[in-house]
């Protein structure tokens, strides 16, 4: 438990550093400018192009994650009937819970942060003022609707796969799984940045927060799994 708390504290420090860089530097807008065509007021991936790429970089990623989640669920159900499968339930349970709770917790946070997407901001020909994440909106600004863009939500579909780090025994496979989740998350995150949906800090915050949720899930599952095994040994 102490080790988990230490890791979570480090995670919160990283989250704070991301917010600090966003607040005191212009790295978000400087990178977003690379994807924005000011003369034509458009993003690198406009809506018409997004319709063609959707299956690869947007809805496709979500469908793949859903299929993995269904596979894990069916595998866990099968262990109820086939007792010899139960000894290897832990990886499938960790991955399934991560697929459910990472998007739910991290992406769900955007409904409370009230931050707008780049394409909605006045600095990119939008209707809303550019305000940094931890700053307040101007007193005379009347919100027609709250912002729903921080943390990055779509990227969590990929970052949930970082749970693979806890699904393998060998060090090599664990880091391969972690790398796969990071790559999937950043492919989704950069794609959204090219559409003007998120700043870089939004995706970075999501990555760190996602892994923090995964660490908690892993700790809970391992604790439950250990308690169950001890109970079975006692009962026998």
Buried (B, 14 or more C-beta within 10 A) or exposed (E): EEEBEEBBEEBEEBBEEBBEBBEEEEEBBEBBBEBBEEEEEBBBBBEEEBEEBEEEBBEBBBEBBEEBBEEBBEBBEEBEEEEEBBEEBBBBBBBBBBBBBBBEBBBBBBEEBBBBBBBBBEEBEBEBEBBEBEEEBEEEEEEEEEBBBBBBBBBBBBBBBBBBBBBBEEEEEBEEBBBBBBEBBBBBBBBBBBBBBBBBBBBBBBBBBBBBBBBBBBBBBEEEBEEEEEEEEEEE
